[in-house]
């Protein structure tokens, strides 16, 4: 069925999606059997009175109960009167009792708010219009009911069957927009329940509120809703529309405002004493309490007025059961709950939370997963973080002696069934899984190998195609299976997943928050938490899983706090920006809110960003260019987790530690090693000398090349390096390397060295030479000397090559200066000048160092100087209606989403070539003026005009037939319309035109003309018992008339016994004469004449045969 959302005059629409197929259309709900029993019990105790059909205050009604108790409603031809003390609720039967507001009330063109109370019944046809605006049968502001899964943008619906997912919808389309926007409520509606609905439009944002909660928002529609030319044509209807998409249920206390009311105001409206007389508010266009319906409303043609009865909403019938908001999960996310928690100090009394660290040792209680120092340091940071919230953490440590568990790799996020499935799964790609069972090695394997099953673990055959060396590598009598058994089907395999670990330990999750440790091949995965509403939360499968490298180590103490936040129900601060499905997601956060985004009103919206600063423009795909005062220092951000950032020290010195690191390959046996140990600020550990095995203890907080000491000579011929990256590329003044071991050993006490190279933003390397290592010189500070004859480069990474397997690094830092001192600047030569922007000494020449004044049309320039010296900057902002375009050397033009750019004068030329080009509105179409042909000789860009010519038989109404391309890339409202008119209807054969005015031309769309068939003719398609001669044709939207026809009256053939005995003059048509020869015996033949005039429509017999003697 076509719905009117495709029409050009639709501008807003709210719908309730109703289910079909059940007795009352109520959606099936699970898990609330006790509550339903309470409802039945309370319903049986309801009291009689003005609201005898409702339940006591504060109780939910049972779906379908109120309608069974209500008296029979009848449609009235006259409006019911009411006492002036209170308003009334009107009950719409869904059978042509919709109402139209008298034209004295003007529908708003711009901002508006529509709010009302409704109590819809179930089992309605979809769509059902609650309230709406129309223009000559075309839809405008409207309030609906649907029962499909979701109405389409074009408005196509199945009215009878569909996905039974009844919801509220709000659809809107301005006259300038090409298509409608539809936003959807977060959950199904409850039939026979009073619900407060509100929709708002602010000129750039449309919102839907259900019971005071914002459940949907969109920014797709902008500007005024309809043209001033059509404002007098707009009418407001309630209870249905002209297409008889009618609503069944109650409606009361309707308010129409000419402003977009705020969330707070809507909540206040819902809770106010709504039956009292509204004050004389200038923003309130219409307030309706239905006391005197006929004074303000008109019933539709051939329809009646809805039934009116005393209001009962004021009796506290709002559903008081607390529910989570659309973006929340539990009642703890409810705004009323959290607001009262923050308001009353007694709710925030001191709390103690128990947590348990699960530390796995070997059987001799050696080699703990985490050290006591790590546990103590992490606990200290945890207590400090929560102390201001009056929360104390009680620590207990569970030491598990189990060499089988300790010697195995615990995988954090790998599904073991994926190992060896012929697909490389990055989360399972680890040395102790045989690189995902060989799937990630990307090499060709022979179908048959002689080494397979030869009693020796051949690692080249230890892959799934060779059945993991025929089982040799999982045989404990042949090899160390904790390092070689990769077969996921073997119980001796070298790895477990987290679920297996938890199932083996079977630790109760109802008394403690359990902290487990596991590794991940994904270096960005620092931890995982179980949400408190998950069913596993209080079982042995709940708790938190952390990478031990991110636990209790300097620079990574925030990871556990971050994951505990998730276990307490906290989301990421960027949830409302970077973790949404689309720009129409109801959880999209535009301002700090308790109902959208991260559900916290003290954190500004922010995209996912790992650096310790506000993100640069362009980090959001939903149109917002800048984010300011972002909560990057919040524990629930990724800034501290992803990059250990330090602030500038005194004197403008920036000391930043590496936020990411990489190395050629991970440690093979232990699984504890990760380049992450080189990230962040190094711990205050003593630098070790004469180290024999770095894997004992040092691996928890430091990085080392991870070579086998027995293969030292092979290691020396190998390339082992570490590459550390920095969040802020800067001109380096010095490199600082924190040592955990200087490379000396008992066998070789000679000093070791490293080679350091800087990597700039252009991926060029700069060698800092060999550096001799010693714990007596720790940390190692390497100054960076710049060649002032060359431009300064910005360092983004450091590469360190090692000459010993015993060197261990706990941190890498880059020192930079905010401003260079006068000595550095004075080092420029006489013909050079220091450029603070380019950070280099540049050649100075009166002829070459000045740039030409940028002459860019359609833009404003803001320059630091009007001299345009080398290094000067100008900020360019395109005028409204123009888009910024950057021109590259290869003639590629790239349009920018923002309209501002900064240009720098460098060596006499501006570093960017930009233009401001006008926006393009495209060719106008039927959504602007219909039916019309458009002509745009000037083009379709900003400021250009197109003119239109009405297509026959439409006629121009108005004088200005031009449209202008506006600054928002949409065409202006038309100041003239093409009104479709029909010429005089064509003659219908065998029919007489009965309406005299129809003999002339100029009939509006929707006009009717009446015809009557001549005697002996009737309307086709009807049965013999329902034959009619009169019919109507209507002027349609394409300027043509509906077809009509008159067909001859015909009789059925005579009985079969007369077959071959008669002859008819004109078949069995009207006025045909049939002669029958009847043999009465002997040789006597008598002729009879049958006259078929009895088939005429005006005769009673209607086609029966009448025999008369000739």
C-alpha positions, 0 to 999 in steps of 0.5 A, spaced: 500 500 500 502 506 498 503 511 504 503 519 503 510 519 505 512 520 498 508 526 497 512 532 496 508 536 502 509 531 507 514 534 513 513 530 519 510 524 521 509 520 528 507 513 528 505 507 532 507 500 529 501 496 531 501 488 531 496 484 528 494 477 529 493 477 537 487 478 540 489 485 542 495 486 538 500 486 545 507 484 544 509 478 547 513 479 553 517 474 557 520 474 564 515 478 568 510 472 570 510 475 577 509 482 575 503 479 571 500 476 577 501 482 581 497 486 575 491 481 575 491 481 583 491 489 583 486 489 577 481 485 581 481 490 587 479 496 582 475 501 585 469 504 582 468 512 580 470 517 575 475 512 572 472 505 574 475 502 568 482 503 570 486 500 575 489 504 582 494 509 582 501 507 580 499 500 577 499 498 570 493 495 567 493 488 563 493 489 556 486 488 553 483 489 560 480 496 560 477 495 553 473 489 556 471 493 561 469 499 557 462 500 556 460 500 548 462 506 545 458 509 539 460 515 534 456 521 535 453 526 530 454 531 535 460 533 540 459 531 547 459 537 552 463 537 558 464 540 565 469 546 565 473 543 571 477 538 567 478 536 560 476 530 556 479 524 553 476 522 546 475 515 544 476 514 536 473 508 534 477 508 527 471 508 523 471 515 520 470 519 526 477 523 525 477 531 527 479 537 523 482 543 526 478 549 524 483 554 520 483 559 525 489 556 528 496 556 523 500 550 523 507 552 524 512 553 518 519 552 522 520 550 529 515 546 533 513 541 538 507 536 538 505 533 545 499 529 547 497 523 551 494 517 548 492 510 549 492 506 543 488 499 542 491 493 539 489 489 533 489 496 529 490 496 521 497 499 519 498 505 518 493 508 523 494 516 523 493 519 530 494 526 528 497 530 522 497 536 517 494 535 510 494 540 504 488 538 499 489 530 501 497 531 501 500 529 507 504 534 512 505 534 519 502 527 522 502 522 528 501 515 526 500 508 528 504 502 524 505 495 525 510 493 520 518 492 522 519 499 519 516 504 514 520 505 508 523 512 506 518 511 500 512 510 504 510 503 502 507 498 507 503 492 508 497 493 511 495 487 513 501 482 515 508 484 516 513 483 522 509 484 528 514 489 531 509 495 534 513 501 535 512 509 534 515 512 528 516 519 527 517 521 519 518 528 517 520 531 510 521 539 508 518 541 502 525 542 500 528 535 501 528 530 496 526 524 501 523 523 508 526 522 514 524 516 519 526 515 526 523 509 530 522 508 538 527 504 541 521 498 544 514 496 542 509 500 545 504 497 550 496 497 548 491 499 553 497 503 556 497 511 557 503 514 553 506 521 553 508 522 546 512 528 544 515 530 537 520 536 536 523 539 530 528 545 531 530 547 524 536 542 524 534 536 528 528 532 529 527 528 536 522 523 538 520 522 546 516 517 549 514 518 556 519 524 557 525 520 554 528 521 548 528 515 544 530 517 537 534 523 533 536 525 526 539 531 523 537 529 516 532 535 515 534 542 515 530 549 514 523 551 514 518 545 513 513 548 508 513 554 503 509 560 505 505 559 499 502 553 502 501 555 509 493 557 508 492 550 505 495 546 511 490 543 516 491 539 522 487 532 523 487 527 529 484 520 529 486 519 522 487 522 515 483 523 508 485 516 506 482 513 512 488 510 515 484 511 522 486 510 529 483 507 534 484 509 542 484 514 546 487 521 545 487 527 550 491 534 552 494 535 545 499 541 545 502 544 539 508 549 540 511 553 535 518 552 538 522 546 539 521 544 547 527 542 551 528 535 554 527 538 561 521 542 558 517 536 555 519 532 562 515 538 566 509 538 561 508 530 562 509 531 570 505 537 571 497 538 573 495 537 565 488 538 566 489 545 569 488 551 564 494 553 560 497 560 561 497 565 556 503 562 553 506 566 546 509 559 544 503 555 545 499 555 538 494 550 541 492 547 547 486 542 547 483 539 553 476 537 548 471 540 553 468 543 547 470 539 541 465 543 536 468 550 538 475 548 535 474 542 531 470 539 525 468 532 523 469 529 516 464 529 511 459 523 512 463 522 519 461 523 526 464 526 532 468 521 537 466 519 544 468 523 549 469 522 557 472 524 563 479 524 563 483 519 567 490 521 566 491 526 571 489 520 576 496 518 576 495 513 570 502 513 568 506 507 568 511 508 574 515 502 573 522 504 572 525 502 565 532 503 562 532 508 557 533 506 550 541 507 550 541 503 557 541 496 559 538 496 566 534 500 571 541 503 574 541 507 567 534 510 568 535 517 569 530 518 575 534 512 579 541 516 577 538 523 578 536 521 585 542 517 587 546 523 585 541 528 589 541 524 596 547 523 600 545 517 603 545 513 597 552 514 596 555 511 603 561 508 603 562 501 599 567 496 599 568 491 593 571 485 593 576 483 588 580 477 587 587 476 583 588 469 580 595 468 580 597 461 577 604 459 579 608 452 577 607 446 582 613 449 586 610 455 587 615 459 582 614 463 576 608 467 578 603 470 572 604 477 576 609 479 581 607 481 588 610 488 586 605 488 580 599 486 585 601 492 590 602 497 585 596 496 581 592 495 588 594 502 590 592 505 583 585 502 584 584 505 591 586 512 589 582 512 583 575 510 586 577 513 593 573 520 591 567 516 589 567 513 596 568 506 594 574 502 597 577 495 594 578 489 598 584 485 595 585 478 596 590 473 592 588 466 590 595 463 588 594 457 584 599 451 583 598 448 577 604 447 572 600 445 567 596 451 567 602 455 568 606 452 562 600 453 557 599 460 553 592 462 555 589 466 549 584 471 551 580 472 544 581 466 540 576 461 538 580 454 538 575 451 533 578 456 528 585 453 529 587 450 523 581 451 519 584 454 513 583 461 514 588 465 518 585 468 524 589 474 527 586 473 534 589 466 534 596 467 530 601 466 535 607 462 536 604 457 541 598 455 536 603 454 530 601 461 527 593 459 527 595 451 526 599 454 520 593 458 517 597 464 517 604 462 515 602 462 508 606 457 505 605 451 500 605 444 504 606 438 501 600 433 501 605 427 504 611 428 508 616 422 510 617 426 516 610 425 519 610 420 524 617 418 524 618 419 532 621 426 532 617 433 532 619 436 526 616 443 526 616 444 519 611 439 519 607 441 525 601 444 521 594 441 520 595 439 513 600 434 516 596 432 522 601 436 526 607 431 524 602 425 525 602 426 533 609 427 534 609 434 536 604 432 542 607 426 544 610 428 551 615 422 550 618 425 544 618 433 546 616 438 550 609 439 549 608 445 552 612 449 546 610 444 541 603 441 541 599 445 537 593 440 535 587 443 538 584 436 538 589 434 543 588 435 551 596 436 551 596 442 547 600 448 549 594 453 549 587 454 552 582 459 551 579 463 557 573 459 557 577 453 558 581 456 564 575 459 568 572 452 567 578 448 570 578 453 576 571 454 577 571 460 581 565 463 584 563 470 581 558 472 586 562 473 592 568 476 588 570 480 582 575 475 579 581 477 575 584 472 570 590 473 566 591 471 558 595 473 552 592 476 546 596 476 539 592 483 538 597 488 541 591 493 542 587 488 546 589 490 553 583 486 557 576 484 557 570 485 562 564 482 563 558 486 563 554 486 570 548 485 566 550 479 562 548 472 565 555 470 566 557 476 570 556 472 577 558 465 575 565 462 574 565 464 567 564 472 569 570 477 571 575 480 568 581 478 563 587 482 563 594 481 559 599 481 564 603 486 561 598 491 562 597 489 569 601 493 575 606 496 570 608 503 570 604 506 564 599 501 564 596 501 571 589 504 568 588 498 564 585 494 570 581 500 572 578 501 565 576 494 565 573 494 572 569 500 569 566 496 564 564 491 570 560 496 573 556 498 567 560 504 565 561 505 557 567 508 553 566 515 553 566 515 545 560 510 545 555 516 543 560 518 537 564 512 535 560 506 537 554 508 534 550 504 528 549 510 524 548 518 524 540 516 526 542 512 532 538 514 538 544 514 542 548 519 538 551 524 543 550 531 541 551 534 548 553 531 555 547 527 557 544 521 562 540 518 556 545 518 550 552 516 549 556 513 555 550 515 559 554 520 563 552 528 564 559 530 566 563 527 559 563 531 553 562 527 546 568 525 543 570 520 538 575 514 539 582 518 540 588 515 543 592 521 544 592 526 550 588 532 547 582 534 544 582 530 537 583 534 530 577 536 526 574 531 521 574 525 526 567 524 526 563 522 520 556 525 522 557 532 521 561 535 527 567 538 525 570 539 532 570 536 539 572 541 545 574 539 552 573 532 551 574 527 556 581 524 554 583 523 561 577 519 563 579 512 565 573 510 560 577 513 554 583 510 550 588 515 551 591 512 557 590 505 555 593 506 548 598 511 549 602 513 556 602 521 555 606 526 560 605 533 560 610 538 558 615 539 564 617 546 566 621 550 561 617 548 555 620 541 555 616 535 553 617 528 555 613 523 551 614 516 552 612 511 546 605 509 545 606 503 540 612 498 539 613 493 534 619 488 533 620 482 528 617 476 532 615 474 539 618 470 544 617 463 542 616 459 549 613 463 554 608 467 551 609 473 556 613 477 551 610 483 548 613 489 545 608 493 550 613 492 555 617 497 551 611 502 551 610 507 557 614 510 562 619 505 565 618 502 572 623 504 577 627 498 577 634 497 578 638 495 572 641 488 572 648 486 570 651 479 569 644 476 567 643 469 565 636 469 564 631 475 562 625 471 562 625 470 570 621 477 572 624 482 567 619 480 562 614 482 566 616 490 565 621 490 560 623 488 553 628 484 550 630 481 544 628 474 546 634 470 543 636 463 546 643 464 550 645 457 547 645 460 540 648 467 541 653 466 535 646 465 531 643 471 534 649 476 533 648 474 525 641 475 526 637 482 526 634 484 532 630 491 533 625 494 536 621 500 533 618 505 538 612 510 536 610 516 539 604 520 539 606 527 537 611 527 532 616 533 534 623 536 533 627 531 537 632 534 542 634 528 545 632 520 546 632 517 553 632 509 553 631 506 560 635 500 561 633 494 565 639 490 563 645 492 560 647 486 556 653 483 560 652 476 562 657 471 567 660 468 560 661 475 557 662 481 561 664 486 555 660 492 554 654 491 549 652 497 544 646 499 540 644 502 534 639 508 534 636 511 528 630 516 528 625 516 523 621 522 521 614 524 518 617 522 511 619 516 513 627 518 512 632 515 517 637 519 521 643 515 524 645 517 532 650 512 531 653 506 536 651 507 543 655 503 549 650 501 554 652 500 562 647 500 568 651 506 571 649 510 565 642 509 566 637 512 563 641 513 557 640 520 554 642 521 547 642 528 544 640 529 537 644 534 533 641 538 528 644 540 521 641 548 521 643 548 514 637 543 513 630 544 515 628 541 521 625 534 521 620 531 526 621 524 529 615 520 529 619 513 531 625 510 534 629 504 531 634 500 536 638 495 533 641 490 538 648 486 539 646 482 545 640 478 547 641 480 554 639 487 553 632 489 556 629 496 555 623 498 560 622 505 556 623 509 550 622 517 551 623 523 546 625 529 549 623 536 545 622 543 546 616 547 546 621 553 543 628 553 541 632 558 545 636 564 543 642 560 542 639 555 537 636 561 533 642 565 533 646 559 529 642 561 523 647 564 518 647 571 516 643 570 509 638 565 513 632 566 518 629 562 523 622 559 521 618 557 527 613 554 523 617 550 518 622 549 524 628 551 520 633 556 518 631 558 511 635 562 506 633 570 506 632 574 500 628 580 499 625 577 492 624 570 494 621 570 502 615 574 501 609 570 498 604 574 494 597 576 497 592 570 496 587 572 492 581 567 493 574 568 491 568 567 495 573 567 502 575 571 508 582 571 509 585 572 516 593 573 516 598 574 522 601 579 518 600 583 511 607 582 509 606 575 507 613 573 509 616 566 509 613 562 515 607 567 515 600 563 516 593 565 513 587 562 515 582 561 509 574 561 510 569 560 505 563 564 504 556 560 506 554 557 500 561 555 498 565 548 499 573 548 500 577 544 495 584 543 495 588 542 489 594 537 488 600 537 484 597 531 480 591 536 479 586 531 483 581 536 487 579 534 494 573 537 497 573 538 504 568 537 509 570 543 513 570 550 510 576 553 513 584 551 512 590 554 514 596 556 509 603 557 510 608 561 506 614 557 504 620 559 500 615 564 497 610 560 495 603 558 499 604 551 501 596 549 499 593 551 493 585 552 495 579 554 492 572 556 494 567 553 489 559 554 490 555 548 492 551 544 487 543 543 488 543 539 482 537 539 477 530 540 481 525 534 480 518 533 482 519 534 489 520 541 488 514 543 483 509 538 480 508 537 474 513 541 471 519 541 466 525 545 469 530 549 465 537 551 468 541 555 463 545 558 468 547 552 472 545 549 478 550 552 483 549 556 489 546 563 487 543 560 480 536 560 478 532 555 475 525 556 472 519 551 471 514 551 466 507 547 468 506 541 464 499 540 461 494 540 463 497 543 470 496 551 470 501 556 474 498 559 480 503 565 482 507 569 478 514 567 480 516 561 477 523 560 479 527 557 484 534 559 487 540 554 489 541 556 497 547 555 501 545 549 504 545 545 497 537 545 497 533 549 492 529 555 495 521 554 496 517 555 490 513 561 490 508 559 485 505 552 484 503 548 478 496 546 480 493 540 476 486 541 472 482 537 468 479 539 462 471 537 461 470 530 461 470 526 455 463 523 453 462 516 455 458 512 450 451 510 452 451 515 458 448 521 459 452 527 463 448 529 469 453 534 472 452 541 468 458 544 471 462 538 468 461 541 461 466 546 462 474 546 463 478 547 469 476 542 474 481 541 480 484 534 482 479 530 486 473 533 483 467 529 481 462 528 475 456 524 475 453 520 469 447 515 468 447 510 463 442 510 457 436 505 458 438 498 456 445 499 459 448 499 466 455 499 469 460 493 468 462 488 473 456 488 478 452 482 479 445 481 476 442 483 483 446 489 484 445 492 477 446 500 477 446 505 472 449 511 475 456 512 476 462 518 478 468 519 475 474 523 478 479 528 476 486 524 478 493 527 480 495 526 472 490 531 470 486 525 467 479 523 468 477 516 471 475 511 466 467 510 466 463 505 461 456 503 460 455 496 457 448 493 454 444 489 458 444 482 456 439 476 458 441 468 460 440 463 454 433 460 454 433 453 457 437 447 454 430 444 452 429 450 447 436 449 444 435 449 436 427 451 436 428 459 437 431 464 432 433 471 435 433 478 432 439 481 436 442 475 440 440 476 448 441 483 448 436 488 450 430 489 445 432 482 442 425 478 439 426 471 439 421 466 435 420 459 438 416 454 434 412 449 439 410 442 436 403 441 440 402 434 437 400 432 430 402 436 425 400 442 428 406 448 429 405 454 434 409 460 433 411 464 440 415 471 440 419 472 446 420 480 447 427 481 451 425 488 453 424 485 460 432 485 461 431 492 462 434 495 468 428 499 469 423 493 469 423 488 476 424 481 472 431 483 470 432 478 465 427 473 466 424 470 459 417 472 458 413 468 453 407 471 449 402 468 444 403 472 437 
